[in-house]
Amino acid sequence: MSNFKPNEHARGLDGRFIDMNKDSKLRVPTPTTNSLPVGEQFIDNANTIAEGLFERKQDWDDLPIGGCYRINDFGDYVTEEDWDEVWDGHPLEEKAWMLADNGRYTSDDVAKMSPDEIEAAYDEGDIYTDTYDQHPTYAYYTEKYEEDDYDLDEPIGEGMASDIRRTGEQLAGQSRESMDFEPGEHVHATPDGFVSDAEWEQAWAGKPVYARAAYELSCRHPGLNVESLSPKQIITMNNNEDAYEQYIYEDGGNHHLRESDTLLSEQDRATADMYRQNERNAQYAGRDLNDVICMRESAYTGNDGTLTANVRDATHRILDAPNPTADMDTMSTIALGLNHDPAETVDVVTAMTSTRSGDEPGLAQRLRHRLSSETDTWSQQDAEKMSTIMDCVANNADDTHGAGWLATSLGAFADYRTGNKDQARRTAEQVREAAKHHNNDNVWRTADDVAAAIIEHHDLR
């Protein structure tokens, strides 16, 4: 059994635990001359995001076993899963919040730091107690284990694995579509859809806490031999994809590579992809795409660089999605990109329907070259998917920002790549006409650039 004491241990960025009682003076990172302080507004925004933690707080006794974070000096905790959900897409804010007023630095200290300094302080472990000056730390990572009728380090065995599979089959039979629930209702994902919180709790009642984690892990990675994993391994891998990768490749991967996703059958791969898609969309149960886009827009706080990366991931992911137009999380991410990162989003989307690498200088030049590139089977299929996806986004995105028309122009680009060139040109003309009245707006200008490239290439044939 584990001997963790939550007020004595914390985890560093490398995953190793730090003894909180060991005296050590921690270095203040050297300022960088090329970076500016994040400022008070950034810290205020981090505090606003952190309010989501307090909506999910639990007492220590009520926490499930596994990773968790203490979030204040009143002994309130959140699970590692809840922590990751709240901070998703805001890694710098997360680190700043862990530094500010948490033993070593005040909020004012952190506001005066550059992003590089925040990263350095966090990586050095300066979020933890400076025992030399006796500053208490109240927010940190720990893990909870309970005495139970199983050994955390022993494999769960075929009997328990079979019981978990039977429960999964029961949940599959209860699964329904997202729109069968009320907006905002808490649901859980399955590969076949969603189940209510009550159905989920009832299915797992009387089973060890790790059982539901094993189910989620096996849905995400069907190749794993769950029966050979210990509860500790199951919980760790379910909470952290990096831990799964480490398991697969440890000791050269001679044994575990047989359990990797690369060896899944086509059906198992499709099932896993569907589960991951449902998992992403569980938070939007009962809502249509327009509602989800509005929610994402209202919560948007500015492109700190993460949006660009998120749009790239979303664009690659949606082309491989089992049901692209049902993946509201991914499509709403693309809609955010159209509004707030238009040129980069256009660059990524158009590259998906072309056989050219797209390394020409200037977006306009890349658009022209992509329109003229050869069309193979894969680019044809991707263009057809992208046309449908962009029609869906265009019908739901906020036209007051121009994102709807930008999506329309990208849909026309995809149509052109499928061979429907005359229709694409007619749509491009409509986009250019609408853009005339908004030539001072970056989103509209980008839509006009896409439309102009279509018309120019069509007329030069």
N, C-alpha and C positions, 0 to 999 in steps of 0.2 A: 504493500500500500504506500501511497505517496506521503511524504512528510512535509508538504508545502504548508507554509504559514503565510497568508496573504499580506501581512504587514512586514515581512522580512525578505521577500523575493520580488524581483521584477525581471522582465525579459528585455534584453538588448535587441538591436536591429538584426543581429546575426542569429537570433533564436536562442542564444544561451542565456541562462539565468544569472543575475548579478546578486551577490550577497549584499543586502541593504545595510547590514551591520558592520561591514568592512570599511574602515576609515580610508578615504581617498579624496584628495583635492582634485577637482575636475577643472580642465582647462577651459578658459573662455576662448572661443574661436577667433582667429585673426581676421579682422575685417577685410573685405575685398574692395578694391577701389572701383571696380566696374559695376557694382550692384548698389541699388538704392534701398533704403529702409522700406519695409512693407507698410508701415503707418498704422495709425489708430483705427482707421476704417476697416482695414484688413482684420485686425484683432476683433473688432466688433462683429464682423461677419462670421469669424470663427466661433464666437460665443453664440451667435444666432443659430448656426448649424448645430452646435453642441446641445441646444435645447431639446433636440430630438432624443438625446441620450436620457434625459430626465423623464421623458414620457415613457421610457421602457425600463426604468430602474426596478431592481428587485433587491430584497434582503438576501444576505448570504445563504440563509437556510433554505430559501426558495429556489436558488439557482440550480440548474441541472449540472451534472458533472461536465468537466471540460474547461476550455479556456474562457476567461472572463476579464473584465476590467473594473476596478474600483474607480468611481467618478467623483467622489467628494469625501469630506472628512466626517460624514454622517454614517458611513458604512453602506452606502448604496452602490450596487453593482449592475452591470449589464453583461449579457453574454457576448462572446467574441463575435458571433454572427450579427447581433444587433449593432454592435460597435462598427463593424465593417459596413453595414448598410447605411448607417447615419453619415459616415465619412466618405462613402463611395464618391469618387470624382473630386475629392477635396484633400489630397494628401498633404499639401503644405499647410492648410488650415488645421488639419489634425495634429501635425507636429508642433505648430505654433501654440495650439491650445494646451498640449501636454507640457510645453515649456512654461507658459505664462502662469504666474502665481502658483507654481507647483513645487516650491521649495528652493529652487536655485535662482530663478529670474522673476521679476515682476512683469505685469502686462506692459508697462512702459518700456522695460528693457527689451522685450521681444518686439514691440512696435518699432524700435530703433534698429532692429536687425534687418539685414538684407535676406532674401531667400537663401542665398548660399550660407550665410551665418546660421540661419535656423536649421538648415539641413546638417551643418557641421555640429552644432550643439546637440541635436537629437542623436546623431550617429555616435557622438562621443559618450553618450549616456548621461548628459547633463539634465535630463528630465528627472533624474533620481535624486534622492536626498544627498545633500552635501553634509555628511555627518560631522565634518570638521567644525562647521559653524552651526550645527544642530538645526538645520531648516527641515521641517517635516514635509514629506511628500504625501499627497492624498490621492493622486490619480496614477494608476499603474496597472500593468498586466499581471495576472496570476492565474492559477488553475485550481479547480475544485475537484476533489475526488471524495467519494463517500464509501463507508464500509457497506458491503453488499454481499450477496451470495455468489459472487463471481470474482475472479482474479483479473485485475486490469491488464496484466501482462501475459495472460494465457489466451490462446486462440479460442474463439467463441464456439467452434465446432459445427458439424453438419446439422445437428439437431436444431440449434438456435437459428442457423442460417435458413433452414427449411421453414421454420416458423415465421421468419421475417419475410420470406418469399410468399408464403400463404397470405400474410397480412397485406402485402403489396397487391396480390391478386384481388383481394377484397376491396381495396381502395380503387383499383382499376375499374371494378364493376360499379362503384359509386360515382366515378368521375363525371363531371359535366363541363360544358363550355363556360368561358369567362362571363358571358352576358347572361347566364342563368343565375348569377348572384347579384346582390344589391351593390351599387357603387361604393367602393371603399371597404366592403366586407373582407374580413381576414380569411384568406383561403390558403391551401397548400397545394403545391404542384404535384402532379403525377405525369407519367409519359402519355397518359390518355386524356388529360385535362386538369380539372381542379376538384378538390373536395373542401367542404366547409371545415372550420376549426373544430366544431363539435364532432364531426365524423372522424377527423384526424385523431383527436384525443381519445375517442371511444375505441378506435382501432388499436391504439398502442397502450391502452389501459392495462395495467398489470404486467407489462413487459419492461425489462431494464431500459434505462434511459438511452443506452447506446444503440438500442434496436432501431429506433427511428433514424438515428444518424447513419446506421448501416444501410437502411433502405435508401436514403437520399444519396449516399455515396455509390451504391450499386446501380441506381438509376443514372447517375452521371457517368459512371465508369463500369459498364456491365461486364467487362473482362476480368475484373478482380475476383479472386477466390476469397469471398468474404469469410468463409468458414475458417480460413487459415490466419485471419487477422485477429489481433487482440482488441479489446474495447478501447485501449489507449490509442492504438494505431488508427482505428476507425474514426474516433472523434477528432484526432489530429488531422487526418486527411480530409475529413468532411468539412472542417473549418478552414483548410488552407490548401489550395491547389499546388503550391510549391512543395508541400509535404508529400503529396501524391507523386510528383515528379521525382522527388528524392527516393521514395520507396521503389519506384520503377527502375531507377538507374543505379541504385546503391550496389556496391561491389561489382561494378561493371555491368549490372543488369542481367547476369547470366541466368538467374532464376526468375526474377520478377518481370522481365520483358515479355514472358509468356502471358502476363496478365495486362499488358498495355492496350491502349485504345487502338493502336496500329494494327492489331490482329483481330479486331471485331469484324463480324460478318456485316454485310450491307444492311440487313434488317436491324441488327443490334446498334449499328452506328446511327441509323435513322431514329430509332427509339431514344437513344441517348440525346441526340440533337433536339428531339421534340421535348424531352424533359427539361433540358437547359432553356429552351425557348419559353416553356410554361413557367419555369422558375423565375425568369426575368420579368414575366408579365403578371405574376401573381399579385404584385402590389397595385395593379390597375384593374383588378377584378370589377366587372360590371360597368366599365367605362368604354366609350368608343374612342376612336383615334383623335377626333377633334378635341374631346375633353382631356385626353392625355397630353396632347400638344399644349393646350392652354395651361395645364398644371405644370408642365416642364418650363414653359415660358415664365410663369409667375414666380417660379423658384430660381430662375436663372440669375446668376450674380456676376457674370462677366467671364470672358475667355482668358483664363490664366495659362493657356497652353494645353490644358487637359481636353478641351472641347475638340481641338484638331485631332488628337490621338483617338478620342472616343468616336469621332465621325469615321476615321479610317477603319477602326475595328468594326463599327456598325455596318459599313458598306461591304466589307469582306464577308461579314457574318450573314447578312441578309440574303446574299446570293446563294448561300448554302442552306438557308433555313428550310425546314420541311414545309412550312406554311408561311411564306414571307409576309403576306398582307395581314396576318393575324399577330405578327410580332410588333406590337404597339410600342414597346420600349425602344426597339431598334429604329423603327420608322420615326418616332418622335425625336430621337437623337439626330437623325438626318435632317429633320425639320429645323431643329435648333441650329445645326450647322448652316443650313440655307439662310437663316436669319442673321447669324452672328459671325460666321466664318465662310462667307459665300464663295470666294475664289478658291480656297482650299477644298471645299466640299465639291465644287464643280470639277476641279482637277482630279479628285479621287474617283468620283462617279463616272466621269467620261473615260477614265483609264480602264475601268472595269469592262467596257464594251469594245475595247480596241486591242489589236495585236501589237501595237507599237509601244515601246518603253516610255515614250513621252518625256524625253530629256531635253527637248528643244527649249531655248530661252523664251519666256513669255507665255502666258496662258493662251492667248489668242492663236499663237503659232502652234501650240500643242493641240488645240482644238481642231485646227485645219488638218494637221497631219493624222490625227485620230479618225477624222471623218473619211480620209482617203486610204486608210490602212486596209489590208486584206481582211476578209471576214471568214473565220473558220467556224467549225461547229460550236466550239465553246463560246466564242465571242457572240455568235448569233443567239445562243441560248441565254447568255447573260444579258444581252440587249433586250430580248423579249421580256425577261423577268424585270429588268430595270424600267422598262416602259410601263408595265403594270404597277410597279411600286411607286413610280413618280406620279402616275395618274392618281393613285390613292392619296399620296402626300399633298398633291396640288389641290385636291378636293377638300382637304381638311386644314391646310396651313393658313396662317393669318395673312390675308392679302394686304392688310394695312402696312405690313413690313415688306411686302413684295415677295415673300417666300413662296407663296402660291404660284406666282408667275415664273419665278426661277425654277420651281419644280416642273412647271409646264414646259419651259424651254429645255430642261434636261430630258423630259419625256419625249420631246420632239427629236432631240439628239439621238436617243435610243431608238426611236422609230426609224430615223434615217439609217442607222446601222443595221436594222432588220431588213432594209430594202424598201420600206414604205417612204420613199424620198419625196414624192409630191405632197403627200399629206404633211410630212414633217416641215416642208417649206411653207405651206399654208399656215401651220401653227406658228412658225417662226415669225411670219408677217404679223400675226395677231399680237405676239409678244412685243415686237418692236413698236407697234402702234401704241400699246398700253404704256410702254416704257418712256415714250416721248414726254409724258407729263410728270416724270419722276427722275429726271436726269441728274439730280444732285444726290441721289441715294445710291449707296454702294451696292446694295442688293439688286436694285433695278438695273444699274449699269452692268452688273455681271450677267443678269438675264439677257440684256440687250447684246452683250458680247457673244453669248452662246447662240442667240438667234441670228446674229449677223454672220457668224461662221457658217451656219447651216445654209443660209441664203447664198452666200458667196460661193460655197462649194457646189451647191446645186446648179447655179447659173453658169459656172465655169466648166461643167461637164461637156 
